[in-house]
């Protein structure tokens, strides 16, 4: 997936979860943050960030904050932090044969039971649901989800188990929004209930996937699988 009209800047502050102040070549811009998560380890004063300029003149904010460079022991790491990007990039990857080679249908935002899953899919012989989770939390090369407690995430895993028991294929895919990853693991310290739900889902037959992305200031694409450690 690609963004248009990319502008670099320096992060200054985040008055609330929706807004950031960024210094650019045109002065300080008030930007929409395309991620309502905490992102405290990413959005630190002085961090280099990338903005995407909107073509909509009626918007209150001219720019969206979509990516940030995180300083690590191995050098700067570019992380896409657009919470809408994982679904889009998974859709492109799946339509290109990366998820299932014989897809005949890929439909977003499909309700099953008490949940709305990110994708419903069909092939010549099977059908199923996929729930996508974007991952931006990195600690020494280890990727973790979630970065804050998510009862919604627990509910999705429980509903995936029910769908699998009803005869559907069921999968949870963790899209790692960066290209450097030793392995992925659930964030037990932050939300042990989610980690336990993920273990139960795997034991019940739900497929677990983790994939890393090639990230550029103006886009990203899925690059390959990452080891999962429960």
C-alpha positions as CSV (number, residue, x, y, z in Angstrom):
1,X,0.0,0.0,0.0
2,X,1.1,3.6,-0.7
3,X,0.5,7.0,0.7
4,X,0.7,10.2,-1.2
5,X,2.3,13.6,-0.4
6,X,4.7,12.5,2.3
7,X,6.3,15.2,4.5
8,X,9.0,14.6,7.2
9,X,9.0,16.3,10.5
10,X,10.0,16.3,14.1
11,X,7.6,15.2,16.8
12,X,7.0,17.8,19.5
13,X,4.0,16.7,21.7
14,X,0.7,14.8,21.7
15,X,-1.9,16.8,23.6
16,X,-4.4,14.0,23.3
17,X,-4.6,10.6,21.6
18,X,-6.0,12.1,18.3
19,X,-3.6,15.1,17.8
20,X,0.1,15.6,17.6
21,X,2.2,18.8,17.1
22,X,5.0,18.3,14.5
23,X,7.7,20.7,13.4
24,X,8.0,20.7,9.5
25,X,9.8,22.8,7.0
26,X,6.6,24.9,6.9
27,X,6.4,25.4,10.6
28,X,4.5,23.6,13.4
29,X,1.6,21.5,12.1
30,X,-1.3,20.1,14.1
31,X,-1.7,16.5,12.8
32,X,-4.2,13.7,13.2
33,X,-2.6,10.7,14.8
34,X,-3.8,7.5,12.9
35,X,-3.4,5.4,16.0
36,X,-5.3,5.8,19.2
37,X,-3.0,3.5,21.2
38,X,-0.6,4.8,23.8
39,X,2.6,4.6,21.6
40,X,4.6,6.2,24.4
41,X,7.8,4.5,23.4
42,X,7.4,5.8,19.8
43,X,6.1,9.4,20.1
44,X,8.9,10.9,22.1
45,X,9.9,14.6,21.7
46,X,12.5,14.9,19.0
47,X,11.6,11.7,17.1
48,X,11.6,11.9,13.3
49,X,8.1,11.3,12.0
50,X,6.4,11.2,8.6
51,X,3.1,12.8,7.7
52,X,0.7,12.2,4.8
53,X,-1.0,15.2,3.4
54,X,-4.8,15.0,2.9
55,X,-6.5,16.0,-0.4
56,X,-9.7,16.9,1.5
57,X,-9.8,20.7,2.0
58,X,-12.7,20.4,4.5
59,X,-10.6,18.5,7.1
60,X,-9.7,20.2,10.3
61,X,-6.2,18.8,10.1
62,X,-4.1,18.9,6.9
63,X,-1.8,16.0,7.8
64,X,-2.0,12.5,9.2
65,X,1.0,11.2,11.3
66,X,1.7,7.7,9.8
67,X,5.2,6.6,10.7
68,X,8.0,7.2,13.2
69,X,11.7,6.4,13.5
70,X,12.5,4.7,16.7
71,X,16.1,4.8,18.0
72,X,17.4,1.2,18.8
73,X,20.7,-0.4,19.6
74,X,20.9,-1.5,15.9
75,X,20.1,1.9,14.6
76,X,16.9,3.8,13.6
77,X,13.9,1.6,13.0
78,X,11.1,2.9,10.8
79,X,7.7,1.9,12.2
80,X,4.4,2.4,10.5
81,X,1.8,3.4,13.1
82,X,-1.3,3.8,11.0
83,X,-3.9,1.6,12.7
84,X,-5.8,1.2,9.4
85,X,-2.7,0.0,7.5
86,X,-2.6,-3.6,8.7
87,X,-6.0,-4.5,7.3
88,X,-5.2,-2.8,3.9
89,X,-1.8,-4.5,3.6
90,X,-3.2,-7.9,4.6
91,X,-5.9,-7.5,1.9
92,X,-3.3,-6.7,-0.7
93,X,-1.2,-9.7,0.4
94,X,-4.1,-12.1,0.5
95,X,-5.4,-11.0,-2.9
96,X,-1.9,-11.6,-4.3
97,X,-2.0,-15.2,-3.0
98,X,0.1,-14.8,0.1
99,X,-2.6,-16.0,2.6
100,X,-4.3,-18.8,0.6
101,X,-3.3,-19.5,-3.0
102,X,-6.8,-20.4,-4.3
103,X,-9.0,-17.6,-2.9
104,X,-12.2,-17.0,-4.7
105,X,-13.6,-14.4,-2.3
106,X,-12.1,-12.0,0.2
107,X,-14.8,-9.8,2.0
108,X,-13.9,-7.2,4.6
109,X,-15.8,-6.4,7.8
110,X,-18.0,-9.5,8.1
111,X,-20.2,-10.2,11.1
112,X,-20.3,-13.6,12.8
113,X,-21.9,-14.2,16.2
114,X,-21.3,-11.2,18.3
115,X,-18.1,-10.0,16.5
116,X,-17.3,-8.4,13.2
117,X,-14.2,-10.0,11.8
118,X,-11.8,-8.1,9.6
119,X,-12.1,-10.6,6.7
120,X,-14.3,-13.5,5.5
121,X,-12.8,-15.6,2.8
122,X,-13.7,-18.5,0.5
123,X,-11.7,-20.9,-1.7
124,X,-12.7,-23.7,-3.9
125,X,-13.1,-26.1,-0.9
126,X,-12.9,-24.0,2.3
127,X,-14.2,-20.8,4.0
128,X,-13.2,-18.9,7.0
129,X,-12.6,-15.7,9.0
130,X,-9.4,-13.7,9.7
131,X,-8.9,-11.2,12.4
132,X,-6.0,-8.7,11.9
133,X,-4.0,-7.1,14.7
134,X,-1.4,-4.4,14.0
135,X,1.8,-4.6,16.1
136,X,3.9,-1.5,16.8
137,X,5.4,-2.4,20.2
138,X,9.0,-3.6,20.0
139,X,11.4,-4.4,22.9
140,X,15.0,-5.4,21.9
141,X,13.7,-7.0,18.7
142,X,10.8,-8.8,20.3
143,X,7.3,-7.8,19.1
144,X,4.5,-7.7,21.5
145,X,0.7,-7.3,21.4
146,X,-1.3,-5.6,22.9
147,X,0.3,-2.4,24.2
148,X,-2.8,-1.8,26.4
149,X,-5.5,-4.2,27.8
150,X,-7.9,-5.2,25.0
151,X,-11.1,-6.9,26.0
152,X,-12.2,-6.5,22.4
153,X,-9.2,-8.6,21.4
154,X,-10.1,-11.3,23.9
155,X,-13.7,-11.4,22.5
156,X,-12.4,-11.7,18.9
157,X,-10.3,-14.7,19.9
158,X,-13.2,-16.4,21.7
159,X,-15.5,-15.8,18.6
160,X,-12.8,-17.3,16.3
161,X,-12.8,-20.5,18.4
162,X,-16.6,-20.6,18.1
163,X,-16.4,-20.1,14.3
164,X,-13.8,-22.9,14.1
165,X,-16.0,-25.2,16.1
166,X,-18.9,-24.5,13.7
167,X,-16.8,-25.7,10.7
168,X,-15.1,-22.5,9.5
169,X,-11.4,-22.0,9.1
170,X,-10.3,-19.4,11.7
171,X,-7.1,-17.3,11.9
172,X,-5.6,-14.4,13.8
173,X,-2.9,-12.5,11.9
174,X,-0.5,-10.2,13.7
175,X,0.8,-7.7,11.1
176,X,4.1,-6.3,12.4
177,X,4.4,-2.8,11.2
178,X,8.2,-2.9,10.9
179,X,10.9,-5.0,9.2
180,X,13.0,-6.0,12.2
181,X,11.7,-8.8,14.4
182,X,13.2,-11.7,16.3
183,X,9.9,-13.2,17.2
184,X,6.3,-12.3,18.3
185,X,4.8,-13.0,21.6
186,X,1.7,-11.9,23.5
187,X,2.2,-9.1,26.0
188,X,1.6,-11.0,29.2
189,X,2.8,-8.2,31.5
190,X,0.2,-5.8,30.0
191,X,-2.7,-8.1,29.5
192,X,-2.3,-11.7,30.8
193,X,-6.0,-12.5,29.8
194,X,-5.2,-11.8,26.2
195,X,-2.2,-14.1,26.3
196,X,-4.3,-16.9,27.9
197,X,-7.0,-16.4,25.3
198,X,-4.4,-16.7,22.5
199,X,-3.1,-19.9,24.0
200,X,-6.7,-21.3,24.2
201,X,-7.4,-20.3,20.6
202,X,-4.3,-22.0,19.3
203,X,-5.1,-25.2,21.3
204,X,-8.7,-25.1,19.8
205,X,-7.4,-25.0,16.2
206,X,-7.3,-21.3,15.4
207,X,-4.4,-20.6,13.1
208,X,-1.9,-18.0,14.4
209,X,0.1,-16.0,11.9
210,X,2.7,-13.2,12.4
211,X,4.2,-11.3,9.4
212,X,6.7,-8.5,9.2
213,X,6.4,-5.6,6.8
214,X,8.9,-3.7,4.6
215,X,8.3,-0.1,5.7
216,X,9.0,3.1,3.8
217,X,7.9,6.6,4.6
218,X,5.3,6.4,1.8
219,X,4.1,2.8,2.2
220,X,4.5,-0.8,3.4
221,X,4.0,-4.3,2.2
222,X,4.1,-7.7,3.9
223,X,7.6,-9.3,3.6
224,X,7.4,-12.6,5.3
225,X,6.6,-14.7,8.4
226,X,7.8,-14.2,11.9
227,X,8.2,-16.9,14.6
228,X,5.4,-16.9,17.3
229,X,6.2,-17.9,20.9
230,X,3.2,-18.3,23.2
